[in-house]
Amino acid sequence: MDFFGSEGLSGLTVGVDQHSSVAWDVIVDVIRSLGGRAVPLGRASSFIPVDTEALREEDENLARQWGQ
C-alpha cells in the first residue's frame, strides 16, 4: 500500500476470479484500498483446482462472459 498509494488503481475496475482461493477477500480488499473497483466473480463453495497452463474450456467461457 505504501509503494502504490491509495490511488494506485484509481479509475480501474478489476474482476477477481475468486473460485476457491484462500485469499478471495484479501485480494478484493487490496484492490479497493488502492482506489480500484473490485468485482468479485465465480466464488465457489468447494475447492476448484486450476491449471493455469491448461485452462478448462468452461473457465475460458466464463472469462469471456465476465469481460463483456
PDB file of N, H, CA, C and O in Angstrom:
ATOM      1  N   MET A   1       0.833  -1.173   0.000  1.00  0.00           N
ATOM      2  CA  MET A   1       0.000   0.000   0.000  1.00  0.00           C
ATOM      3  C   MET A   1       0.886   1.247   0.000  1.00  0.00           C
ATOM      4  O   MET A   1       0.588   2.235  -0.672  1.00  0.00           O
ATOM      5  N   ASP A   2       1.964   1.185   0.755  1.00  0.00           N
ATOM      6  H   ASP A   2       2.206   0.383   1.301  1.00  0.00           H
ATOM      7  CA  ASP A   2       2.853   2.342   0.806  1.00  0.00           C
ATOM      8  C   ASP A   2       3.484   2.616  -0.559  1.00  0.00           C
ATOM      9  O   ASP A   2       3.647   3.773  -0.946  1.00  0.00           O
ATOM     10  N   PHE A   3       3.834   1.572  -1.278  1.00  0.00           N
ATOM     11  H   PHE A   3       3.701   0.632  -0.963  1.00  0.00           H
ATOM     12  CA  PHE A   3       4.508   1.740  -2.560  1.00  0.00           C
ATOM     13  C   PHE A   3       3.567   2.305  -3.626  1.00  0.00           C
ATOM     14  O   PHE A   3       3.937   3.237  -4.341  1.00  0.00           O
ATOM     15  N   PHE A   4       2.357   1.754  -3.743  1.00  0.00           N
ATOM     16  H   PHE A   4       2.057   0.997  -3.162  1.00  0.00           H
ATOM     17  CA  PHE A   4       1.428   2.160  -4.793  1.00  0.00           C
ATOM     18  C   PHE A   4       0.550   3.337  -4.405  1.00  0.00           C
ATOM     19  O   PHE A   4       0.095   4.074  -5.279  1.00  0.00           O
ATOM     20  N   GLY A   5       0.304   3.531  -3.127  1.00  0.00           N
ATOM     21  H   GLY A   5       0.673   2.932  -2.417  1.00  0.00           H
ATOM     22  CA  GLY A   5      -0.535   4.632  -2.674  1.00  0.00           C
ATOM     23  C   GLY A   5      -2.016   4.303  -2.764  1.00  0.00           C
ATOM     24  O   GLY A   5      -2.411   3.332  -3.410  1.00  0.00           O
ATOM     25  N   SER A   6      -2.822   5.115  -2.116  1.00  0.00           N
ATOM     26  H   SER A   6      -2.501   5.903  -1.592  1.00  0.00           H
ATOM     27  CA  SER A   6      -4.255   4.850  -2.027  1.00  0.00           C
ATOM     28  C   SER A   6      -4.994   5.096  -3.340  1.00  0.00           C
ATOM     29  O   SER A   6      -6.184   4.796  -3.434  1.00  0.00           O
ATOM     30  N   GLU A   7      -4.324   5.629  -4.344  1.00  0.00           N
ATOM     31  H   GLU A   7      -3.357   5.873  -4.267  1.00  0.00           H
ATOM     32  CA  GLU A   7      -4.951   5.894  -5.632  1.00  0.00           C
ATOM     33  C   GLU A   7      -4.273   5.116  -6.765  1.00  0.00           C
ATOM     34  O   GLU A   7      -4.496   5.411  -7.939  1.00  0.00           O
ATOM     35  N   GLY A   8      -3.459   4.137  -6.421  1.00  0.00           N
ATOM     36  H   GLY A   8      -3.278   3.897  -5.467  1.00  0.00           H
ATOM     37  CA  GLY A   8      -2.708   3.370  -7.420  1.00  0.00           C
ATOM     38  C   GLY A   8      -3.568   2.707  -8.482  1.00  0.00           C
ATOM     39  O   GLY A   8      -3.126   2.540  -9.618  1.00  0.00           O
ATOM     40  N   LEU A   9      -4.788   2.329  -8.131  1.00  0.00           N
ATOM     41  H   LEU A   9      -5.147   2.465  -7.207  1.00  0.00           H
ATOM     42  CA  LEU A   9      -5.700   1.702  -9.090  1.00  0.00           C
ATOM     43  C   LEU A   9      -6.937   2.568  -9.346  1.00  0.00           C
ATOM     44  O   LEU A   9      -7.952   2.086  -9.849  1.00  0.00           O
ATOM     45  N   SER A  10      -6.837   3.825  -8.998  1.00  0.00           N
ATOM     46  H   SER A  10      -6.012   4.217  -8.590  1.00  0.00           H
ATOM     47  CA  SER A  10      -7.963   4.751  -9.157  1.00  0.00           C
ATOM     48  C   SER A  10      -8.469   4.760 -10.594  1.00  0.00           C
ATOM     49  O   SER A  10      -7.689   4.865 -11.541  1.00  0.00           O
ATOM     50  N   GLY A  11      -9.787   4.650 -10.742  1.00  0.00           N
ATOM     51  H   GLY A  11     -10.420   4.565  -9.973  1.00  0.00           H
ATOM     52  CA  GLY A  11     -10.391   4.671 -12.064  1.00  0.00           C
ATOM     53  C   GLY A  11     -10.429   3.323 -12.761  1.00  0.00           C
ATOM     54  O   GLY A  11     -10.996   3.207 -13.847  1.00  0.00           O
ATOM     55  N   LEU A  12      -9.836   2.304 -12.156  1.00  0.00           N
ATOM     56  H   LEU A  12      -9.375   2.399 -11.273  1.00  0.00           H
ATOM     57  CA  LEU A  12      -9.815   0.986 -12.778  1.00  0.00           C
ATOM     58  C   LEU A  12     -10.832   0.052 -12.124  1.00  0.00           C
ATOM     59  O   LEU A  12     -11.085   0.126 -10.921  1.00  0.00           O
ATOM     60  N   THR A  13     -11.398  -0.816 -12.932  1.00  0.00           N
ATOM     61  H   THR A  13     -11.192  -0.877 -13.908  1.00  0.00           H
ATOM     62  CA  THR A  13     -12.270  -1.873 -12.438  1.00  0.00           C
ATOM     63  C   THR A  13     -11.539  -3.188 -12.673  1.00  0.00           C
ATOM     64  O   THR A  13     -11.090  -3.472 -13.784  1.00  0.00           O
ATOM     65  N   VAL A  14     -11.426  -3.989 -11.614  1.00  0.00           N
ATOM     66  H   VAL A  14     -11.791  -3.759 -10.712  1.00  0.00           H
ATOM     67  CA  VAL A  14     -10.678  -5.237 -11.683  1.00  0.00           C
ATOM     68  C   VAL A  14     -11.597  -6.390 -11.303  1.00  0.00           C
ATOM     69  O   VAL A  14     -12.139  -6.419 -10.199  1.00  0.00           O
ATOM     70  N   GLY A  15     -11.771  -7.344 -12.224  1.00  0.00           N
ATOM     71  H   GLY A  15     -11.330  -7.320 -13.122  1.00  0.00           H
ATOM     72  CA  GLY A  15     -12.533  -8.545 -11.924  1.00  0.00           C
ATOM     73  C   GLY A  15     -11.643  -9.530 -11.186  1.00  0.00           C
ATOM     74  O   GLY A  15     -10.514  -9.793 -11.598  1.00  0.00           O
ATOM     75  N   VAL A  16     -12.158 -10.071 -10.096  1.00  0.00           N
ATOM     76  H   VAL A  16     -13.076  -9.858  -9.761  1.00  0.00           H
ATOM     77  CA  VAL A  16     -11.383 -11.011  -9.283  1.00  0.00           C
ATOM     78  C   VAL A  16     -12.063 -12.372  -9.335  1.00  0.00           C
ATOM     79  O   VAL A  16     -13.105 -12.580  -8.714  1.00  0.00           O
ATOM     80  N   ASP A  17     -11.462 -13.302 -10.085  1.00  0.00           N
ATOM     81  H   ASP A  17     -10.615 -13.133 -10.590  1.00  0.00           H
ATOM     82  CA  ASP A  17     -11.990 -14.664 -10.153  1.00  0.00           C
ATOM     83  C   ASP A  17     -11.640 -15.351  -8.844  1.00  0.00           C
ATOM     84  O   ASP A  17     -10.522 -15.834  -8.665  1.00  0.00           O
ATOM     85  N   GLN A  18     -12.590 -15.389  -7.943  1.00  0.00           N
ATOM     86  H   GLN A  18     -13.498 -14.996  -8.089  1.00  0.00           H
ATOM     87  CA  GLN A  18     -12.323 -15.874  -6.592  1.00  0.00           C
ATOM     88  C   GLN A  18     -12.295 -17.398  -6.503  1.00  0.00           C
ATOM     89  O   GLN A  18     -11.663 -17.936  -5.594  1.00  0.00           O
ATOM     90  N   HIS A  19     -12.941 -18.092  -7.393  1.00  0.00           N
ATOM     91  H   HIS A  19     -13.454 -17.654  -8.131  1.00  0.00           H
ATOM     92  CA  HIS A  19     -13.111 -19.546  -7.381  1.00  0.00           C
ATOM     93  C   HIS A  19     -12.996 -20.094  -5.973  1.00  0.00           C
ATOM     94  O   HIS A  19     -13.922 -19.909  -5.183  1.00  0.00           O
ATOM     95  N   SER A  20     -11.926 -20.748  -5.625  1.00  0.00           N
ATOM     96  H   SER A  20     -11.174 -20.898  -6.266  1.00  0.00           H
ATOM     97  CA  SER A  20     -11.799 -21.317  -4.277  1.00  0.00           C
ATOM     98  C   SER A  20     -10.531 -20.836  -3.579  1.00  0.00           C
ATOM     99  O   SER A  20      -9.944 -21.562  -2.776  1.00  0.00           O
ATOM    100  N   SER A  21     -10.121 -19.641  -3.880  1.00  0.00           N
ATOM    101  H   SER A  21     -10.597 -19.051  -4.532  1.00  0.00           H
ATOM    102  CA  SER A  21      -8.899 -19.075  -3.310  1.00  0.00           C
ATOM    103  C   SER A  21      -9.035 -18.796  -1.811  1.00  0.00           C
ATOM    104  O   SER A  21     -10.089 -18.367  -1.342  1.00  0.00           O
ATOM    105  N   VAL A  22      -7.969 -19.041  -1.081  1.00  0.00           N
ATOM    106  H   VAL A  22      -7.112 -19.389  -1.462  1.00  0.00           H
ATOM    107  CA  VAL A  22      -7.988 -18.702   0.344  1.00  0.00           C
ATOM    108  C   VAL A  22      -7.831 -17.198   0.545  1.00  0.00           C
ATOM    109  O   VAL A  22      -8.036 -16.689   1.647  1.00  0.00           O
ATOM    110  N   ALA A  23      -7.471 -16.495  -0.514  1.00  0.00           N
ATOM    111  H   ALA A  23      -7.305 -16.909  -1.409  1.00  0.00           H
ATOM    112  CA  ALA A  23      -7.231 -15.050  -0.414  1.00  0.00           C
ATOM    113  C   ALA A  23      -8.325 -14.222  -1.079  1.00  0.00           C
ATOM    114  O   ALA A  23      -8.107 -13.045  -1.367  1.00  0.00           O
ATOM    115  N   TRP A  24      -9.505 -14.811  -1.332  1.00  0.00           N
ATOM    116  H   TRP A  24      -9.681 -15.767  -1.099  1.00  0.00           H
ATOM    117  CA  TRP A  24     -10.519 -14.094  -2.103  1.00  0.00           C
ATOM    118  C   TRP A  24     -10.898 -12.751  -1.502  1.00  0.00           C
ATOM    119  O   TRP A  24     -11.018 -11.771  -2.237  1.00  0.00           O
ATOM    120  N   ASP A  25     -11.091 -12.672  -0.194  1.00  0.00           N
ATOM    121  H   ASP A  25     -10.994 -13.468   0.403  1.00  0.00           H
ATOM    122  CA  ASP A  25     -11.460 -11.398   0.430  1.00  0.00           C
ATOM    123  C   ASP A  25     -10.277 -10.436   0.502  1.00  0.00           C
ATOM    124  O   ASP A  25     -10.446  -9.226   0.352  1.00  0.00           O
ATOM    125  N   VAL A  26      -9.093 -10.967   0.730  1.00  0.00           N
ATOM    126  H   VAL A  26      -8.955 -11.950   0.853  1.00  0.00           H
ATOM    127  CA  VAL A  26      -7.895 -10.123   0.832  1.00  0.00           C
ATOM    128  C   VAL A  26      -7.617  -9.418  -0.493  1.00  0.00           C
ATOM    129  O   VAL A  26      -7.302  -8.228  -0.514  1.00  0.00           O
ATOM    130  N   ILE A  27      -7.732 -10.154  -1.595  1.00  0.00           N
ATOM    131  H   ILE A  27      -7.987 -11.120  -1.578  1.00  0.00           H
ATOM    132  CA  ILE A  27      -7.464  -9.563  -2.913  1.00  0.00           C
ATOM    133  C   ILE A  27      -8.438  -8.412  -3.190  1.00  0.00           C
ATOM    134  O   ILE A  27      -8.030  -7.353  -3.668  1.00  0.00           O
ATOM    135  N   VAL A  28      -9.709  -8.620  -2.892  1.00  0.00           N
ATOM    136  H   VAL A  28     -10.040  -9.480  -2.504  1.00  0.00           H
ATOM    137  CA  VAL A  28     -10.718  -7.576  -3.086  1.00  0.00           C
ATOM    138  C   VAL A  28     -10.399  -6.370  -2.200  1.00  0.00           C
ATOM    139  O   VAL A  28     -10.481  -5.230  -2.656  1.00  0.00           O
ATOM    140  N   ASP A  29     -10.039  -6.612  -0.942  1.00  0.00           N
ATOM    141  H   ASP A  29      -9.972  -7.539  -0.572  1.00  0.00           H
ATOM    142  CA  ASP A  29      -9.696  -5.518  -0.030  1.00  0.00           C
ATOM    143  C   ASP A  29      -8.493  -4.725  -0.514  1.00  0.00           C
ATOM    144  O   ASP A  29      -8.482  -3.498  -0.420  1.00  0.00           O
ATOM    145  N   VAL A  30      -7.477  -5.413  -1.032  1.00  0.00           N
ATOM    146  H   VAL A  30      -7.486  -6.410  -1.108  1.00  0.00           H
ATOM    147  CA  VAL A  30      -6.273  -4.728  -1.523  1.00  0.00           C
ATOM    148  C   VAL A  30      -6.618  -3.844  -2.712  1.00  0.00           C
ATOM    149  O   VAL A  30      -6.184  -2.694  -2.776  1.00  0.00           O
ATOM    150  N   ILE A  31      -7.390  -4.368  -3.648  1.00  0.00           N
ATOM    151  H   ILE A  31      -7.742  -5.302  -3.596  1.00  0.00           H
ATOM    152  CA  ILE A  31      -7.774  -3.578  -4.818  1.00  0.00           C
ATOM    153  C   ILE A  31      -8.541  -2.328  -4.391  1.00  0.00           C
ATOM    154  O   ILE A  31      -8.276  -1.230  -4.882  1.00  0.00           O
ATOM    155  N   ARG A  32      -9.477  -2.501  -3.488  1.00  0.00           N
ATOM    156  H   ARG A  32      -9.692  -3.393  -3.090  1.00  0.00           H
ATOM    157  CA  ARG A  32     -10.263  -1.356  -3.012  1.00  0.00           C
ATOM    158  C   ARG A  32      -9.390  -0.367  -2.241  1.00  0.00           C
ATOM    159  O   ARG A  32      -9.580   0.844  -2.357  1.00  0.00           O
ATOM    160  N   SER A  33      -8.445  -0.864  -1.464  1.00  0.00           N
ATOM    161  H   SER A  33      -8.291  -1.847  -1.370  1.00  0.00           H
ATOM    162  CA  SER A  33      -7.545   0.015  -0.707  1.00  0.00           C
ATOM    163  C   SER A  33      -6.647   0.834  -1.625  1.00  0.00           C
ATOM    164  O   SER A  33      -6.177   1.909  -1.252  1.00  0.00           O
ATOM    165  N   LEU A  34      -6.413   0.316  -2.826  1.00  0.00           N
ATOM    166  H   LEU A  34      -6.795  -0.557  -3.128  1.00  0.00           H
ATOM    167  CA  LEU A  34      -5.598   1.028  -3.807  1.00  0.00           C
ATOM    168  C   LEU A  34      -6.444   1.932  -4.701  1.00  0.00           C
ATOM    169  O   LEU A  34      -5.947   2.480  -5.685  1.00  0.00           O
ATOM    170  N   GLY A  35      -7.721   2.086  -4.355  1.00  0.00           N
ATOM    171  H   GLY A  35      -8.125   1.642  -3.555  1.00  0.00           H
ATOM    172  CA  GLY A  35      -8.578   3.008  -5.082  1.00  0.00           C
ATOM    173  C   GLY A  35      -9.312   2.404  -6.256  1.00  0.00           C
ATOM    174  O   GLY A  35     -10.016   3.119  -6.970  1.00  0.00           O
ATOM    175  N   GLY A  36      -9.169   1.106  -6.479  1.00  0.00           N
ATOM    176  H   GLY A  36      -8.598   0.525  -5.899  1.00  0.00           H
ATOM    177  CA  GLY A  36      -9.841   0.451  -7.599  1.00  0.00           C
ATOM    178  C   GLY A  36     -11.223  -0.051  -7.218  1.00  0.00           C
ATOM    179  O   GLY A  36     -11.583  -0.110  -6.043  1.00  0.00           O
ATOM    180  N   ARG A  37     -11.976  -0.406  -8.228  1.00  0.00           N
ATOM    181  H   ARG A  37     -11.683  -0.358  -9.182  1.00  0.00           H
ATOM    182  CA  ARG A  37     -13.285  -1.019  -8.019  1.00  0.00           C
ATOM    183  C   ARG A  37     -13.114  -2.512  -8.251  1.00  0.00           C
ATOM    184  O   ARG A  37     -12.810  -2.933  -9.367  1.00  0.00           O
ATOM    185  N   ALA A  38     -13.302  -3.312  -7.219  1.00  0.00           N
ATOM    186  H   ALA A  38     -13.549  -2.970  -6.312  1.00  0.00           H
ATOM    187  CA  ALA A  38     -13.157  -4.762  -7.316  1.00  0.00           C
ATOM    188  C   ALA A  38     -14.517  -5.391  -7.582  1.00  0.00           C
ATOM    189  O   ALA A  38     -15.505  -5.065  -6.923  1.00  0.00           O
ATOM    190  N   VAL A  39     -14.556  -6.295  -8.553  1.00  0.00           N
ATOM    191  H   VAL A  39     -13.754  -6.560  -9.088  1.00  0.00           H
ATOM    192  CA  VAL A  39     -15.782  -7.021  -8.870  1.00  0.00           C
ATOM    193  C   VAL A  39     -15.522  -8.501  -8.607  1.00  0.00           C
ATOM    194  O   VAL A  39     -14.880  -9.170  -9.418  1.00  0.00           O
ATOM    195  N   PRO A  40     -16.019  -9.023  -7.473  1.00  0.00           N
ATOM    196  CA  PRO A  40     -15.838 -10.446  -7.170  1.00  0.00           C
ATOM    197  C   PRO A  40     -16.619 -11.313  -8.164  1.00  0.00           C
ATOM    198  O   PRO A  40     -17.778 -11.028  -8.467  1.00  0.00           O
ATOM    199  N   LEU A  41     -15.982 -12.360  -8.661  1.00  0.00           N
ATOM    200  H   LEU A  41     -15.041 -12.591  -8.415  1.00  0.00           H
ATOM    201  CA  LEU A  41     -16.591 -13.247  -9.647  1.00  0.00           C
ATOM    202  C   LEU A  41     -16.320 -14.710  -9.287  1.00  0.00           C
ATOM    203  O   LEU A  41     -15.257 -15.032  -8.756  1.00  0.00           O
ATOM    204  N   GLY A  42     -17.260 -15.578  -9.567  1.00  0.00           N
ATOM    205  H   GLY A  42     -18.124 -15.316  -9.998  1.00  0.00           H
ATOM    206  CA  GLY A  42     -17.045 -17.014  -9.541  1.00  0.00           C
ATOM    207  C   GLY A  42     -16.687 -17.652  -8.225  1.00  0.00           C
ATOM    208  O   GLY A  42     -15.996 -18.671  -8.213  1.00  0.00           O
ATOM    209  N   ARG A  43     -17.124 -17.103  -7.125  1.00  0.00           N
ATOM    210  H   ARG A  43     -17.686 -16.275  -7.134  1.00  0.00           H
ATOM    211  CA  ARG A  43     -16.782 -17.674  -5.819  1.00  0.00           C
ATOM    212  C   ARG A  43     -17.441 -19.047  -5.676  1.00  0.00           C
ATOM    213  O   ARG A  43     -18.643 -19.183  -5.908  1.00  0.00           O
ATOM    214  N   ALA A  44     -16.675 -20.049  -5.302  1.00  0.00           N
ATOM    215  H   ALA A  44     -15.699 -19.939  -5.113  1.00  0.00           H
ATOM    216  CA  ALA A  44     -17.171 -21.421  -5.187  1.00  0.00           C
ATOM    217  C   ALA A  44     -17.226 -21.862  -3.732  1.00  0.00           C
ATOM    218  O   ALA A  44     -16.513 -21.333  -2.880  1.00  0.00           O
ATOM    219  N   SER A  45     -18.073 -22.827  -3.467  1.00  0.00           N
ATOM    220  H   SER A  45     -18.653 -23.257  -4.159  1.00  0.00           H
ATOM    221  CA  SER A  45     -18.201 -23.336  -2.092  1.00  0.00           C
ATOM    222  C   SER A  45     -17.274 -24.514  -1.815  1.00  0.00           C
ATOM    223  O   SER A  45     -17.160 -24.960  -0.674  1.00  0.00           O
ATOM    224  N   SER A  46     -16.611 -25.019  -2.858  1.00  0.00           N
ATOM    225  H   SER A  46     -16.704 -24.657  -3.785  1.00  0.00           H
ATOM    226  CA  SER A  46     -15.652 -26.113  -2.665  1.00  0.00           C
ATOM    227  C   SER A  46     -14.411 -25.841  -3.508  1.00  0.00           C
ATOM    228  O   SER A  46     -14.437 -25.004  -4.410  1.00  0.00           O
ATOM    229  N   PHE A  47     -13.338 -26.543  -3.212  1.00  0.00           N
ATOM    230  H   PHE A  47     -13.317 -27.223  -2.479  1.00  0.00           H
ATOM    231  CA  PHE A  47     -12.061 -26.327  -3.884  1.00  0.00           C
ATOM    232  C   PHE A  47     -12.162 -26.653  -5.377  1.00  0.00           C
ATOM    233  O   PHE A  47     -12.737 -27.668  -5.768  1.00  0.00           O
ATOM    234  N   ILE A  48     -11.591 -25.768  -6.199  1.00  0.00           N
ATOM    235  H   ILE A  48     -11.124 -24.943  -5.881  1.00  0.00           H
ATOM    236  CA  ILE A  48     -11.537 -25.981  -7.641  1.00  0.00           C
ATOM    237  C   ILE A  48     -10.069 -25.876  -8.074  1.00  0.00           C
ATOM    238  O   ILE A  48      -9.508 -24.780  -8.061  1.00  0.00           O
ATOM    239  N   PRO A  49      -9.442 -26.989  -8.456  1.00  0.00           N
ATOM    240  CA  PRO A  49      -8.061 -26.903  -8.914  1.00  0.00           C
ATOM    241  C   PRO A  49      -8.003 -26.206 -10.271  1.00  0.00           C
ATOM    242  O   PRO A  49      -8.821 -26.478 -11.149  1.00  0.00           O
ATOM    243  N   VAL A  50      -7.044 -25.315 -10.438  1.00  0.00           N
ATOM    244  H   VAL A  50      -6.379 -25.094  -9.725  1.00  0.00           H
ATOM    245  CA  VAL A  50      -6.901 -24.578 -11.695  1.00  0.00           C
ATOM    246  C   VAL A  50      -5.480 -24.762 -12.207  1.00  0.00           C
ATOM    247  O   VAL A  50      -4.515 -24.405 -11.530  1.00  0.00           O
ATOM    248  N   ASP A  51      -5.359 -25.316 -13.394  1.00  0.00           N
ATOM    249  H   ASP A  51      -6.143 -25.606 -13.943  1.00  0.00           H
ATOM    250  CA  ASP A  51      -4.067 -25.449 -14.059  1.00  0.00           C
ATOM    251  C   ASP A  51      -3.923 -24.226 -14.956  1.00  0.00           C
ATOM    252  O   ASP A  51      -4.562 -24.151 -16.006  1.00  0.00           O
ATOM    253  N   THR A  52      -3.099 -23.276 -14.559  1.00  0.00           N
ATOM    254  H   THR A  52      -2.581 -23.337 -13.706  1.00  0.00           H
ATOM    255  CA  THR A  52      -3.001 -22.008 -15.295  1.00  0.00           C
ATOM    256  C   THR A  52      -2.360 -22.164 -16.668  1.00  0.00           C
ATOM    257  O   THR A  52      -2.379 -21.228 -17.468  1.00  0.00           O
ATOM    258  N   GLU A  53      -1.796 -23.328 -16.950  1.00  0.00           N
ATOM    259  H   GLU A  53      -1.781 -24.088 -16.301  1.00  0.00           H
ATOM    260  CA  GLU A  53      -1.213 -23.563 -18.267  1.00  0.00           C
ATOM    261  C   GLU A  53      -2.160 -24.335 -19.184  1.00  0.00           C
ATOM    262  O   GLU A  53      -1.911 -24.446 -20.384  1.00  0.00           O
ATOM    263  N   ALA A  54      -3.232 -24.861 -18.626  1.00  0.00           N
ATOM    264  H   ALA A  54      -3.434 -24.771 -17.651  1.00  0.00           H
ATOM    265  CA  ALA A  54      -4.198 -25.629 -19.426  1.00  0.00           C
ATOM    266  C   ALA A  54      -5.597 -25.371 -18.874  1.00  0.00           C
ATOM    267  O   ALA A  54      -6.197 -26.244 -18.248  1.00  0.00           O
ATOM    268  N   LEU A  55      -6.109 -24.164 -19.113  1.00  0.00           N
ATOM    269  H   LEU A  55      -5.620 -23.454 -19.622  1.00  0.00           H
ATOM    270  CA  LEU A  55      -7.427 -23.811 -18.600  1.00  0.00           C
ATOM    271  C   LEU A  55      -8.509 -24.661 -19.244  1.00  0.00           C
ATOM    272  O   LEU A  55      -8.434 -25.012 -20.421  1.00  0.00           O
ATOM    273  N   ARG A  56      -9.512 -24.981 -18.446  1.00  0.00           N
ATOM    274  H   ARG A  56      -9.574 -24.696 -17.489  1.00  0.00           H
ATOM    275  CA  ARG A  56     -10.657 -25.728 -18.959  1.00  0.00           C
ATOM    276  C   ARG A  56     -11.476 -24.819 -19.879  1.00  0.00           C
ATOM    277  O   ARG A  56     -11.492 -23.600 -19.708  1.00  0.00           O
ATOM    278  N   GLU A  57     -12.143 -25.420 -20.839  1.00  0.00           N
ATOM    279  H   GLU A  57     -12.129 -26.410 -20.977  1.00  0.00           H
ATOM    280  CA  GLU A  57     -12.957 -24.641 -21.772  1.00  0.00           C
ATOM    281  C   GLU A  57     -14.023 -23.831 -21.029  1.00  0.00           C
ATOM    282  O   GLU A  57     -14.304 -22.690 -21.397  1.00  0.00           O
ATOM    283  N   GLU A  58     -14.615 -24.416 -19.988  1.00  0.00           N
ATOM    284  H   GLU A  58     -14.387 -25.343 -19.689  1.00  0.00           H
ATOM    285  CA  GLU A  58     -15.636 -23.688 -19.236  1.00  0.00           C
ATOM    286  C   GLU A  58     -15.063 -22.470 -18.510  1.00  0.00           C
ATOM    287  O   GLU A  58     -15.760 -21.470 -18.337  1.00  0.00           O
ATOM    288  N   ASP A  59     -13.794 -22.548 -18.083  1.00  0.00           N
ATOM    289  H   ASP A  59     -13.228 -23.360 -18.223  1.00  0.00           H
ATOM    290  CA  ASP A  59     -13.151 -21.388 -17.463  1.00  0.00           C
ATOM    291  C   ASP A  59     -12.916 -20.283 -18.487  1.00  0.00           C
ATOM    292  O   ASP A  59     -13.113 -19.105 -18.191  1.00  0.00           O
ATOM    293  N   GLU A  60     -12.499 -20.661 -19.680  1.00  0.00           N
ATOM    294  H   GLU A  60     -12.339 -21.618 -19.921  1.00  0.00           H
ATOM    295  CA  GLU A  60     -12.300 -19.683 -20.744  1.00  0.00           C
ATOM    296  C   GLU A  60     -13.623 -19.009 -21.108  1.00  0.00           C
ATOM    297  O   GLU A  60     -13.668 -17.799 -21.329  1.00  0.00           O
ATOM    298  N   ASN A  61     -14.697 -19.796 -21.170  1.00  0.00           N
ATOM    299  H   ASN A  61     -14.660 -20.780 -20.990  1.00  0.00           H
ATOM    300  CA  ASN A  61     -16.011 -19.232 -21.489  1.00  0.00           C
ATOM    301  C   ASN A  61     -16.472 -18.261 -20.399  1.00  0.00           C
ATOM    302  O   ASN A  61     -17.018 -17.200 -20.704  1.00  0.00           O
ATOM    303  N   LEU A  62     -16.254 -18.618 -19.132  1.00  0.00           N
ATOM    304  H   LEU A  62     -15.810 -19.480 -18.884  1.00  0.00           H
ATOM    305  CA  LEU A  62     -16.607 -17.714 -18.051  1.00  0.00           C
ATOM    306  C   LEU A  62     -15.853 -16.393 -18.159  1.00  0.00           C
ATOM    307  O   LEU A  62     -16.436 -15.323 -17.990  1.00  0.00           O
ATOM    308  N   ALA A  63     -14.563 -16.473 -18.440  1.00  0.00           N
ATOM    309  H   ALA A  63     -14.089 -17.342 -18.577  1.00  0.00           H
ATOM    310  CA  ALA A  63     -13.751 -15.262 -18.558  1.00  0.00           C
ATOM    311  C   ALA A  63     -14.269 -14.367 -19.688  1.00  0.00           C
ATOM    312  O   ALA A  63     -14.307 -13.144 -19.558  1.00  0.00           O
ATOM    313  N   ARG A  64     -14.666 -14.994 -20.795  1.00  0.00           N
ATOM    314  H   ARG A  64     -14.635 -15.988 -20.902  1.00  0.00           H
ATOM    315  CA  ARG A  64     -15.218 -14.205 -21.902  1.00  0.00           C
ATOM    316  C   ARG A  64     -16.514 -13.508 -21.475  1.00  0.00           C
ATOM    317  O   ARG A  64     -16.719 -12.333 -21.777  1.00  0.00           O
ATOM    318  N   GLN A  65     -17.373 -14.230 -20.781  1.00  0.00           N
ATOM    319  H   GLN A  65     -17.206 -15.184 -20.535  1.00  0.00           H
ATOM    320  CA  GLN A  65     -18.643 -13.655 -20.322  1.00  0.00           C
ATOM    321  C   GLN A  65     -18.395 -12.495 -19.360  1.00  0.00           C
ATOM    322  O   GLN A  65     -19.018 -11.439 -19.476  1.00  0.00           O
ATOM    323  N   TRP A  66     -17.496 -12.694 -18.425  1.00  0.00           N
ATOM    324  H   TRP A  66     -16.990 -13.551 -18.330  1.00  0.00           H
ATOM    325  CA  TRP A  66     -17.215 -11.664 -17.426  1.00  0.00           C
ATOM    326  C   TRP A  66     -16.612 -10.417 -18.063  1.00  0.00           C
ATOM    327  O   TRP A  66     -16.800  -9.308 -17.561  1.00  0.00           O
ATOM    328  N   GLY A  67     -15.899 -10.591 -19.151  1.00  0.00           N
ATOM    329  H   GLY A  67     -15.746 -11.491 -19.559  1.00  0.00           H
ATOM    330  CA  GLY A  67     -15.235  -9.470 -19.812  1.00  0.00           C
ATOM    331  C   GLY A  67     -16.147  -8.618 -20.681  1.00  0.00           C
ATOM    332  O   GLY A  67     -15.720  -7.594 -21.213  1.00  0.00           O
ATOM    333  N   GLN A  68     -17.383  -9.029 -20.826  1.00  0.00           N
ATOM    334  H   GLN A  68     -17.730  -9.861 -20.395  1.00  0.00           H
ATOM    335  CA  GLN A  68     -18.290  -8.271 -21.690  1.00  0.00           C
ATOM    336  C   GLN A  68     -18.964  -7.151 -20.946  1.00  0.00           C
ATOM    337  O   GLN A  68     -19.761  -6.414 -21.528  1.00  0.00           O
TER     338      GLN A  68
END
